């Protein structure tokens, strides 16, 4: 598995975990962080990693 494919896979998984947190953990209250905001951050990170993987795939 090439590094570009690993980036695509890891980005997709991170994006899906973030989507799940954002969608389903809105009612959970923690004293330090809000899980829906963590989900949004994970979606951005996952999306950026997917874009990096696509860039590396096209560049290859």
C-alpha positions, 0 to 999 in steps of 0.5 A, a space after each residue: 500500500 502506497 503512502 497516498 493510499 494510506 492517506 486516503 484511507 486514514 482521511 476517510 476513517 477520520 472524516 467518518 469518525 468526525 461525522 459520527 461524533 458531530 451527528 450523534 454526540 451532541 447531547 453528551 456533556 463533558 466538562 472540558 470539551 464539546 464532542 460535536 466540536 471535536 467532530 467538526 475538527 476531525 472532519 476538517 482534518 480528515 478532509 485535508 488528509 483525503 485531499 493530500 492523498 488525492 494530490 499524492 495519487 495524481 502527482 505520482 
